[in-house]
Amino acid sequence: MNTAEISTEFGDVDFPRLERSLRHPRTLFSILLSIGTGVATVIACVPLFSVLIMLVYRGGKKLSLALFTELPPTAFEEGGGFGNAIVGTIVIVSIAAAIAIPAGILTAVFLAEFGPQSKTASVARFCAKTLTGLPSILAGVFAYAAIVLATGGYSAPAGGVALALLMLPTVILTAEESMRMVPVKMKEAAIGMGCTPTQVAWKIVLPTALPGILTGVMLAVARAAGETAPLLFTALFSNYWIFEDGSSQVMEPTASLAVFIYNFSGMPFENQIEMAWAASLILVLMVLSINIVGQIISSRAKVS
């Protein structure tokens, strides 16, 4: 029905004009809001890109192969690197991930599938939400009392436990929410085919919720990789390699990029300050790479 037919049928009814025109207040208001949201988006991105540009400018000048292969320099020494801190960061975060990811996903399976309305689930959710606001330094104090004092020294596992405590609530809450988004019809179809609740969770819920779970894991890893305070209480720092001459020094103080940046950024020597900028750039690139890999895996999981 065209405009003429509508006018004939409804007589002198004054229909609103739907075409876009600056003479209409509605169109003008829409354009102003669109411009406002665009400006707000740009303003929100300014701090992020400012940090990235500064890191690339200050840290990129110091990048060289020696940074990845040499040990930290002493006070008046030129050159040097932070290869041991990179290895230490990977080891500590790997230990934390090995603790937090399985525990978090299994907890999320219980919360979403096996006992969503139980009192245990309510307590677990409350604890997870409380832990999201836990100051990172308190995680370090806990790991210090539970691991460092028990083992008699600072170590990479102690740092891993502290970081796992910070990763756990993010993994639990994001994994549970992802599992809740799985369509009920898929679960009912699996149950109708004779699957047990465990088979439904393992073969239906987890594969379907995998993209969301991976996103939560990547966020947790990114947070853990940049933490400094917990590692000051647990792993401390070391100027030596964690693996050297075929032996492992995992149960000894371990270097990490976050603590390396903290230590060197406050030194009055230009070489150390430049290395702190370079280490900051490497840490950001590591976190960015982890996020990119997670997004690729998530997109492939969605396609499959």
SERO-4910 file (N, C-alpha, C, O; in steps of 0.05 Angstrom, whole numbers):
BEGIN
 pado doro    nc1    nc2    nc3   cac1   cac2   cac3    cc1    cc2    cc3    oc1    oc2    oc3
  Met    A     17    -24      0      0      0      0     18     25      0     34     28     18
  Asn    A     15     43    -21     31     66    -22     20     89     -7     -1     86      6
  Thr    A     33    112     -8     24    136      8     -3    146      0    -19    154     16
  Ala    A     -8    146    -27    -33    156    -37    -57    139    -27    -77    149    -20
  Glu    A    -53    112    -28    -74     94    -18    -79     98     11   -102     97     20
  Ile    A    -58    102     27    -61    106     55    -76    132     61    -94    133     77
  Ser    A    -69    153     46    -83    179     50   -112    177     43   -129    188     56
  Thr    A   -119    161     21   -146    158     13   -162    143     34   -185    150     39
  Glu    A   -150    122     46   -165    105     65   -169    119     91   -189    116    104
  Phe    A   -148    134    100   -149    145    127   -156    175    127   -155    188    148
  Gly    A   -162    186    104   -171    213    102   -149    233    109   -127    232     97
  Asp    A   -155    251    127   -136    273    133   -118    268    157   -109    286    170
  Val    A   -113    242    162    -95    235    184    -67    245    177    -57    241    155
  Asp    A    -54    259    196    -27    270    192     -6    250    200      0    247    224
  Phe    A      5    236    181     25    216    186     52    229    189     58    248    175
  Pro    A     69    219    207     96    230    211    113    224    186    111    203    174
  Arg    A    131    243    180    150    238    158    173    221    168    185    227    189
  Leu    A    179    200    153    200    181    162    227    186    149    246    174    157
  Glu    A    228    203    128    254    208    116    272    224    134    262    240    151
  Arg    A    298    221    130    318    235    147    321    263    136    325    267    112
  Ser    A    319    283    154    322    311    146    331    326    171    320    322    193
  Leu    A    350    344    167    359    360    190    338    379    200    341    390    222
  Arg    A    317    383    185    296    401    194    278    387    215    263    400    229
  His    A    280    361    217    265    345    237    280    343    263    303    334    262
  Pro    A    269    350    285    283    348    311    293    320    317    314    316    328
  Arg    A    276    300    309    284    273    315    310    265    301    327    252    312
  Thr    A    312    272    275    336    266    260    360    281    271    382    270    274
  Leu    A    356    306    278    378    322    289    388    311    315    412    309    321
  Phe    A    369    303    332    376    291    358    391    265    354    410    259    369
  Ser    A    383    248    335    397    223    329    425    228    320    444    214    329
  Ile    A    429    247    303    456    254    293    474    264    316    497    256    318
  Leu    A    463    281    333    478    291    356    486    269    375    509    268    385
  Leu    A    468    250    380    475    227    397    496    209    385    514    200    398
  Ser    A    494    205    358    514    189    344    542    202    346    562    189    351
  Ile    A    543    228    342    568    243    345    578    241    373    602    237    378
  Gly    A    560    244    393    569    243    421    580    216    428    601    215    442
  Thr    A    567    194    420    578    168    426    605    163    412    623    150    423
  Gly    A    608    173    388    634    170    374    656    185    388    678    175    391
  Val    A    650    210    397    670    225    412    677    211    438    700    210    446
  Ala    A    657    201    452    662    187    478    679    162    473    696    156    490
  Thr    A    674    148    451    691    125    445    720    132    440    738    119    450
  Val    A    724    154    425    751    163    420    765    171    446    788    165    451
  Ile    A    750    186    463    762    195    489    769    170    506    790    170    519
  Ala    A    752    150    506    758    126    522    782    111    511    797     98    527
  Cys    A    788    113    485    811     99    473    837    115    476    858    103    473
  Val    A    835    141    482    859    157    484    879    147    505    902    144    499
  Pro    A    870    140    530    890    130    550    904    105    540    928    102    544
  Leu    A    888     86    529    900     61    520    921     66    498    944     56    501
  Phe    A    914     81    478    933     85    456    956    103    465    978    101    454
  Ser    A    951    121    484    973    137    494    994    119    508   1018    123    504
  Val    A    985    100    524   1003     82    537   1018     65    516   1043     62    518
  Leu    A   1004     55    497   1017     38    476   1037     54    460   1059     44    455
  Ile    A   1031     78    453   1049     95    437   1074    101    454   1097    100    444
  Met    A   1070    107    479   1093    113    497   1110     88    501   1135     90    501
  Leu    A   1098     65    504   1113     41    507   1130     34    482   1153     27    483
  Val    A   1117     37    459   1131     32    434   1154     52    430   1176     44    421
  Tyr    A   1149     77    437   1170     98    433   1193     94    452   1216     95    444
  Arg    A   1187     91    478   1208     89    498   1220     61    499   1244     58    502
  Gly    A   1203     40    497   1214     13    499   1225      3    473   1244    -14    473
  Gly    A   1215     12    450   1225      2    425   1253      9    419   1267     -6    405
  Lys    A   1263     31    430   1290     40    425   1311     21    438   1334     20    429
  Lys    A   1302      7    458   1321    -11    473   1319    -40    463   1335    -56    472
  Leu    A   1300    -46    446   1296    -74    438   1321    -85    423   1331    -72    405
  Ser    A   1329   -108    431   1351   -122    417   1351   -151    426   1336   -159    444
  Leu    A   1366   -168    412   1367   -196    418   1379   -201    446   1372   -220    460
  Ala    A   1396   -183    455   1409   -186    481   1389   -185    504   1393   -198    525
  Leu    A   1368   -170    500   1347   -169    521   1335   -196    528   1328   -201    551
  Phe    A   1334   -213    508   1321   -239    512   1341   -261    520   1333   -283    528
  Thr    A   1367   -255    518   1387   -276    523   1405   -271    547   1419   -289    556
  Glu    A   1406   -246    556   1425   -239    577   1410   -234    604   1386   -232    605
  Leu    A   1426   -233    625   1415   -229    652   1415   -199    659   1429   -183    646
  Pro    A   1400   -191    679   1398   -162    686   1426   -151    694   1442   -165    707
  Pro    A   1431   -126    686   1457   -114    692   1458   -104    721   1438   -101    734
  Thr    A   1482    -99    730   1486    -87    756   1483    -57    754   1477    -47    732
  Ala    A   1488    -43    776   1482    -14    777   1495      2    755   1482     17    741
  Phe    A   1522      0    751   1536     17    732   1543      2    707   1559     12    691
  Glu    A   1531    -21    703   1537    -37    679   1518    -29    656   1495    -24    660
  Glu    A   1530    -28    632   1514    -23    608   1505    -49    595   1516    -70    600
  Gly    A   1484    -46    579   1474    -70    565   1457    -87    584   1443    -77    601
  Gly    A   1459   -114    580   1444   -132    597   1417   -139    584   1411   -129    562
  Gly    A   1401   -154    599   1375   -163    589   1357   -172    611   1364   -169    635
  Phe    A   1335   -184    604   1316   -195    624   1305   -222    614   1281   -227    618
  Gly    A   1322   -238    602   1313   -264    592   1303   -282    615   1283   -296    612
  Asn    A   1317   -280    638   1308   -296    661   1280   -288    671   1265   -304    681
  Ala    A   1274   -262    669   1248   -252    678   1226   -262    660   1204   -268    669
  Ile    A   1232   -263    634   1212   -273    615   1206   -303    621   1183   -311    622
  Val    A   1227   -318    624   1223   -347    630   1209   -350    657   1191   -367    659
  Gly    A   1217   -334    677   1204   -336    703   1174   -329    702   1158   -342    715
  Thr    A   1168   -309    686   1139   -301    683   1123   -324    671   1101   -330    680
  Ile    A   1135   -336    650   1121   -358    637   1117   -382    656   1095   -394    657
  Val    A   1137   -388    672   1135   -410    691   1114   -404    712   1098   -421    718
  Ile    A   1115   -381    724   1097   -374    746   1068   -373    736   1050   -384    749
  Val    A   1064   -360    713   1036   -359    703   1027   -386    694   1003   -392    697
  Ser    A   1044   -403    684   1037   -431    677   1028   -446    702   1008   -461    701
  Ile    A   1043   -443    723   1035   -457    748   1008   -447    758    991   -463    766
  Ala    A   1004   -421    756    978   -409    765    956   -419    747    934   -426    757
  Ala    A    960   -421    721    940   -430    702    933   -460    707    910   -468    706
  Ala    A    954   -476    713    950   -504    718    933   -509    743    920   -529    745
  Ile    A    934   -490    762    918   -492    786    890   -481    782    870   -494    788
  Ala    A    888   -457    770    863   -442    770    844   -451    748    820   -452    752
  Ile    A    855   -459    724    837   -465    702    821   -491    707    797   -491    705
  Pro    A    834   -514    714    818   -538    719    799   -534    743    776   -542    742
  Ala    A    809   -522    765    792   -518    788    769   -500    782    746   -504    791
  Gly    A    774   -478    767    753   -459    760    732   -471    742    708   -467    746
  Ile    A    740   -486    722    721   -498    703    704   -519    717    680   -521    713
  Leu    A    717   -536    733    702   -557    747    682   -544    767    659   -554    770
  Thr    A    690   -523    780    671   -509    798    648   -497    782    625   -499    791
  Ala    A    654   -486    758    633   -475    742    614   -496    732    590   -491    730
  Val    A    624   -520    726    606   -542    717    587   -549    739    563   -553    734
  Phe    A    597   -550    764    579   -556    786    558   -534    790    534   -540    794
  Leu    A    567   -509    788    549   -486    793    527   -485    771    505   -477    777
  Ala    A    535   -491    746    516   -488    724    499   -512    719    476   -510    709
  Glu    A    509   -537    725    496   -561    716    486   -579    738    464   -589    737
  Phe    A    503   -583    758    497   -604    778    483   -594    803    468   -609    816
  Gly    A    489   -569    811    476   -559    835    471   -530    835    479   -516    853
  Pro    A    459   -519    814    456   -490    811    440   -477    833    444   -454    839
  Gln    A    421   -491    845    404   -480    865    411   -488    894    397   -481    913
  Ser    A    432   -503    897    440   -513    923    453   -491    940    462   -471    930
  Lys    A    453   -496    966    466   -477    984    496   -476    979    509   -455    982
  Thr    A    508   -499    972    536   -499    966    543   -481    943    563   -467    943
  Ala    A    526   -482    922    530   -464    899    527   -435    906    543   -418    897
  Ser    A    508   -429    924    505   -401    932    530   -391    947    539   -368    943
  Val    A    540   -408    964    564   -400    979    588   -397    960    604   -379    963
  Ala    A    590   -416    941    612   -414    922    611   -389    905    632   -376    900
  Arg    A    587   -382    896    584   -358    880    591   -333    896    605   -315    887
  Phe    A    582   -333    921    588   -310    939    619   -307    943    630   -285    942
  Cys    A    632   -330    947    661   -329    951    675   -320    926    694   -304    927
  Ala    A    666   -330    902    679   -322    877    676   -292    872    695   -279    864
  Lys    A    652   -282    877    647   -253    873    663   -236    892    672   -214    886
  Thr    A    666   -247    917    682   -232    936    711   -232    928    725   -211    931
  Leu    A    721   -254    918    749   -255    910    756   -237    886    779   -229    883
  Thr    A    735   -230    870    741   -212    847    750   -185    857    765   -171    843
  Gly    A    742   -177    881    751   -151    892    773   -154    912    780   -134    926
  Leu    A    785   -177    914    807   -181    933    832   -166    925    841   -170    902
  Pro    A    843   -149    941    868   -135    934    890   -156    929    893   -175    943
  Ser    A    905   -151    908    925   -171    900    946   -175    921    957   -197    923
  Ile    A    952   -155    937    972   -157    957    963   -177    979    980   -191    991
  Leu    A    937   -179    984    927   -199   1003    931   -227    993    936   -246   1009
  Ala    A    928   -231    967    934   -257    955    963   -265    960    970   -288    966
  Gly    A    981   -245    957   1009   -250    963   1014   -256    992   1030   -274    998
  Val    A   1001   -242   1010   1004   -248   1039    994   -276   1045   1007   -290   1061
  Phe    A    972   -284   1033    961   -311   1038    981   -332   1028    988   -351   1043
  Ala    A    991   -329   1004   1011   -348    993   1036   -348   1009   1049   -369   1012
  Tyr    A   1044   -325   1019   1068   -323   1036   1065   -340   1061   1083   -355   1069
  Ala    A   1041   -338   1074   1036   -353   1098   1032   -382   1093   1041   -399   1109
  Ala    A   1020   -389   1070   1013   -417   1065   1036   -432   1052   1039   -456   1057
  Ile    A   1052   -419   1035   1072   -433   1019   1100   -425   1027   1117   -442   1032
  Val    A   1106   -399   1028   1133   -390   1033   1142   -399   1061   1164   -410   1064
  Leu    A   1126   -394   1081   1134   -402   1108   1134   -432   1111   1151   -443   1126
  Ala    A   1117   -446   1097   1117   -476   1099   1141   -488   1085   1152   -508   1095
  Thr    A   1149   -477   1062   1172   -489   1048   1199   -477   1056   1220   -488   1050
  Gly    A   1198   -454   1070   1222   -442   1080   1236   -424   1061   1259   -417   1065
  Gly    A   1223   -415   1039   1236   -397   1021   1217   -388    999   1196   -400    994
  Tyr    A   1225   -367    985   1210   -357    962   1214   -375    938   1235   -388    935
  Ser    A   1193   -378    922   1195   -397    899   1174   -390    878   1155   -375    883
  Ala    A   1178   -402    855   1158   -399    833   1131   -412    840   1111   -399    834
  Pro    A   1130   -435    853   1104   -446    860   1088   -428    879   1064   -426    878
  Ala    A   1102   -414    898   1089   -396    916   1076   -373    900   1054   -365    905
  Gly    A   1091   -363    880   1080   -342    863   1057   -352    847   1037   -338    843
  Gly    A   1059   -377    837   1037   -389    822   1011   -392    838    989   -387    828
  Val    A   1014   -399    864    990   -401    881    977   -374    885    953   -372    884
  Ala    A    993   -354    889    982   -327    893    967   -317    868    946   -306    870
  Leu    A    979   -322    845    966   -313    820    941   -330    814    922   -320    804
  Ala    A    942   -356    821    919   -373    817    895   -363    834    872   -365    825
  Leu    A    901   -353    857    879   -342    874    866   -319    861    842   -314    864
  Leu    A    881   -303    846    869   -280    831    855   -289    806    836   -276    797
  Met    A    865   -310    793    853   -320    768    827   -335    773    809   -334    756
  Leu    A    825   -348    795    803   -367    800    775   -354    797    758   -365    783
  Pro    A    769   -332    810    742   -321    808    734   -313    779    711   -316    771
  Thr    A    753   -303    764    747   -295    736    741   -320    720    722   -320    704
  Val    A    756   -341    723    750   -366    708    723   -378    717    708   -386    699
  Ile    A    718   -378    742    693   -390    752    668   -375    741    650   -387    730
  Leu    A    668   -349    745    644   -333    738    640   -333    707    617   -335    698
  Thr    A    661   -329    692    657   -328    663    650   -356    652    633   -358    633
  Ala    A    662   -377    663    655   -404    653    626   -411    660    612   -423    644
  Glu    A    618   -404    684    590   -410    692    570   -396    674    551   -407    665
  Glu    A    576   -370    669    557   -355    652    557   -366    624    535   -366    611
  Ser    A    580   -375    614    581   -386    587    564   -412    586    550   -417    566
  Met    A    566   -428    607    551   -454    607    521   -449    610    505   -464    599
  Arg    A    514   -427    623    485   -421    626    473   -412    599    449   -414    595
  Met    A    490   -403    581    481   -393    555    476   -416    536    465   -412    514
  Val    A    484   -440    542    480   -463    525    450   -469    523    437   -471    544
  Pro    A    438   -471    499    409   -475    497    400   -500    511    412   -521    510
  Val    A    377   -497    525    366   -520    540    358   -543    521    360   -566    529
  Lys    A    349   -536    497    341   -557    479    363   -576    472    359   -600    467
  Met    A    388   -566    470    411   -583    465    415   -603    487    420   -627    482
  Lys    A    412   -594    512    415   -612    535    392   -633    535    397   -656    540
  Glu    A    368   -623    530    345   -642    530    348   -663    508    340   -686    512
  Ala    A    358   -654    485    362   -674    463    382   -695    471    378   -718    465
  Ala    A    404   -687    484    424   -706    493    413   -725    514    418   -749    513
  Ile    A    397   -714    533    385   -731    553    365   -750    540    363   -773    549
  Gly    A    350   -741    520    331   -758    506    345   -781    492    333   -802    487
  Met    A    370   -777    484    385   -799    471    398   -818    490    412   -836    482
  Gly    A    394   -813    516    405   -831    536    430   -822    549    443   -839    563
  Cys    A    439   -797    545    464   -788    557    460   -783    587    439   -774    596
  Thr    A    481   -789    602    480   -784    631    487   -754    635    497   -741    617
  Pro    A    481   -743    659    488   -715    664    518   -709    659    525   -687    650
  Thr    A    535   -728    667    563   -724    662    570   -722    632    585   -705    624
  Gln    A    557   -740    616    562   -739    587    551   -713    575    563   -702    557
  Val    A    528   -704    585    517   -679    575    536   -656    580    541   -639    563
  Ala    A    547   -655    605    566   -634    612    592   -635    595    602   -615    587
  Trp    A    602   -660    591    627   -664    577    625   -661    547    643   -649    535
  Lys    A    604   -671    535    602   -672    506    584   -650    494    586   -645    470
  Ile    A    568   -637    510    549   -617    500    556   -589    511    561   -570    497
  Val    A    555   -587    538    558   -561    551    586   -549    547    588   -526    538
  Leu    A    606   -565    554    633   -554    552    642   -546    524    652   -524    520
  Pro    A    638   -563    504    645   -555    476    630   -530    467    641   -513    453
  Thr    A    604   -529    473    588   -506    464    596   -480    478    597   -459    466
  Ala    A    603   -482    504    611   -459    519    640   -452    517    650   -433    530
  Leu    A    656   -467    501    684   -464    500    693   -435    493    712   -425    505
  Pro    A    681   -422    473    690   -394    467    689   -376    490    707   -361    496
  Gly    A    667   -376    505    664   -359    529    683   -367    551    694   -350    565
  Ile    A    688   -393    554    707   -402    574    735   -393    568    749   -383    586
  Leu    A    743   -395    543    769   -386    535    773   -356    538    794   -347    546
  Thr    A    752   -341    533    753   -312    538    759   -306    567    775   -289    574
  Gly    A    745   -320    585    750   -316    614    778   -324    622    791   -311    638
  Val    A    788   -346    610    815   -356    616    835   -335    607    854   -329    622
  Met    A    832   -324    583    850   -304    573    850   -279    591    872   -268    596
  Leu    A    827   -271    600    826   -248    618    840   -253    644    854   -236    654
  Ala    A    837   -277    654    850   -285    679    880   -286    676    895   -276    693
  Val    A    889   -297    654    918   -299    649    930   -271    645    952   -265    655
  Ala    A    916   -254    631    925   -227    626    928   -212    653    947   -197    657
  Arg    A    909   -215    671    911   -202    697    934   -213    713    949   -198    725
  Ala    A    937   -239    713    958   -252    729    986   -243    719   1004   -239    735
  Ala    A    989   -242    692   1016   -236    681   1026   -208    689   1050   -203    690
  Gly    A   1007   -189    695   1016   -162    702   1017   -156    731   1022   -133    739
  Glu    A   1012   -176    748   1011   -170    777   1040   -169    789   1057   -185    781
  Thr    A   1043   -150    807   1070   -146    819   1069   -152    849   1086   -167    859
  Ala    A   1050   -141    863   1049   -143    892   1050   -172    902   1065   -178    921
  Pro    A   1034   -191    891   1035   -218    901   1062   -231    898   1071   -247    915
  Leu    A   1076   -224    877   1102   -236    872   1124   -225    890   1144   -239    895
  Leu    A   1120   -201    900   1140   -190    919   1140   -206    945   1160   -207    959
  Phe    A   1117   -218    952   1114   -234    977   1121   -263    972   1124   -278    992
  Thr    A   1122   -272    947   1123   -301    942   1147   -310    926   1163   -327    934
  Ala    A   1150   -298    902   1172   -306    884   1196   -288    887   1218   -296    881
  Leu    A   1191   -264    897   1212   -243    901   1225   -238    874   1211   -230    855
  Phe    A   1252   -240    872   1266   -235    847   1292   -250    847   1302   -257    869
  Ser    A   1304   -253    824   1329   -266    822   1344   -255    797   1331   -249    777
  Asn    A   1370   -253    799   1386   -245    776   1397   -268    760   1415   -265    743
  Tyr    A   1386   -292    765   1397   -316    752   1374   -330    737   1351   -325    742
  Trp    A   1382   -349    720   1363   -365    705   1349   -385    723   1362   -396    742
  Ile    A   1324   -390    718   1310   -410    734   1318   -439    726   1316   -457    742
  Phe    A   1327   -442    701   1338   -467    691   1366   -462    681   1370   -446    663
  Glu    A   1385   -475    693   1413   -471    686   1430   -496    691   1427   -509    712
  Asp    A   1446   -502    671   1464   -526    673   1448   -552    678   1458   -569    693
  Gly    A   1425   -554    666   1409   -578    669   1395   -581    696   1382   -601    701
  Ser    A   1397   -561    713   1384   -562    739   1362   -541    741   1363   -521    727
  Ser    A   1342   -547    757   1319   -528    760   1321   -514    787   1327   -526    808
  Gln    A   1316   -488    786   1316   -472    810   1288   -462    817   1284   -440    826
  Val    A   1268   -479    811   1240   -471    815   1234   -465    844   1217   -447    849
  Met    A   1246   -478    862   1241   -474    891   1259   -452    902   1262   -450    927
  Glu    A   1270   -435    885   1286   -413    893   1273   -387    885   1254   -388    868
  Pro    A   1281   -364    895   1270   -338    885   1271   -337    855   1291   -344    843
  Thr    A   1250   -328    843   1247   -329    814   1241   -301    803   1225   -286    814
  Ala    A   1254   -294    781   1250   -268    768   1223   -268    753   1214   -289    744
  Ser    A   1212   -244    750   1188   -241    734   1189   -213    722   1202   -195    732
  Leu    A   1175   -209    700   1175   -184    686   1163   -161    703   1173   -139    703
  Ala    A   1141   -168    717   1128   -147    733   1146   -136    755   1148   -112    759
  Val    A   1159   -154    769   1177   -146    790   1202   -133    779   1213   -114    790
  Phe    A   1212   -143    755   1234   -130    742   1228   -101    735   1245    -83    740
  Ile    A   1204    -96    725   1196    -68    718   1195    -52    744   1204    -29    744
  Tyr    A   1184    -63    765   1181    -49    790   1209    -41    801   1213    -19    811
  Asn    A   1228    -60    800   1254    -55    811   1270    -34    794   1282    -16    805
  Phe    A   1270    -38    768   1287    -22    751   1275      6    746   1291     25    740
  Ser    A   1249      9    747   1238     35    742   1244     56    763   1243     80    758
  Gly    A   1251     47    787   1258     65    809   1288     70    812   1296     83    831
  Met    A   1304     59    794   1333     62    796   1342     89    784   1330     98    765
  Pro    A   1364    100    793   1373    126    783   1392    123    759   1407    142    754
  Phe    A   1391    101    745   1409     96    723   1393     94    697   1373     80    696
  Glu    A   1403    109    677   1388    110    652   1385     83    638   1364     77    627
  Asn    A   1405     67    640   1404     40    627   1382     23    639   1367     10    625
  Gln    A   1381     23    665   1360      7    679   1332     18    673   1313      2    670
  Ile    A   1329     45    672   1302     56    666   1294     49    638   1270     42    633
  Glu    A   1312     50    619   1306     42    591   1298     13    589   1280      5    574
  Met    A   1312     -4    605   1305    -32    605   1278    -37    617   1263    -55    609
  Ala    A   1270    -21    637   1243    -23    648   1222    -17    627   1201    -30    626
  Trp    A   1227      4    611   1208     10    589   1207    -13    569   1185    -20    560
  Ala    A   1230    -24    562   1230    -46    543   1215    -71    555   1201    -84    540
  Ala    A   1219    -76    580   1206    -99    593   1176    -94    594   1160   -113    590
  Ser    A   1167    -69    598   1139    -63    597   1127    -68    570   1105    -79    568
  Leu    A   1141    -61    549   1132    -66    522   1129    -96    517   1110   -105    505
  Ile    A   1149   -111    525   1149   -140    521   1125   -153    537   1112   -171    526
  Leu    A   1121   -144    561   1098   -154    577   1072   -149    563   1054   -166    563
  Val    A   1068   -125    553   1043   -118    539   1040   -135    514   1018   -144    508
  Leu    A   1061   -139    499   1060   -155    475   1054   -185    482   1039   -198    467
  Met    A   1064   -195    504   1058   -222    512   1029   -225    519   1016   -244    510
  Val    A   1018   -206    534    989   -207    541    972   -204    516    952   -218    513
  Leu    A    980   -186    498    965   -182    473    965   -208    456    945   -215    444
  Ser    A    988   -221    455    990   -246    440    972   -267    451    959   -282    436
  Ile    A    971   -269    477    954   -289    490    925   -284    483    910   -302    478
  Asn    A    917   -258    484    889   -251    477    883   -257    448    861   -267    442
  Ile    A    901   -252    430    897   -257    402    894   -287    397    876   -296    382
  Val    A    911   -303    409    909   -332    406    882   -342    417    869   -359    405
  Gly    A    874   -331    440    848   -339    451    825   -332    433    807   -348    430
  Gln    A    826   -309    420    805   -301    402    804   -319    377    783   -326    367
  Ile    A    828   -327    368    829   -345    344    817   -372    351    801   -383    336
  Ile    A    825   -382    375    814   -408    383    784   -407    387    769   -425    379
  Ser    A    774   -384    398    746   -381    403    730   -380    377    709   -392    374
  Ser    A    741   -365    357    727   -363    332    726   -390    317    706   -396    304
  Arg    A    748   -405    319    748   -432    306    728   -450    320    715   -466    307
  Ala    A    727   -447    347    707   -464    361    679   -458    354    662   -475    352
  Lys    A    673   -432    349    646   -424    341    639   -435    313    617   -444    309
  Val    A    659   -435    295    654   -445    268    649   -475    268    631   -484    255
  Ser    A    666   -489    284    662   -518    285    637   -526    300    631   -550    303
***
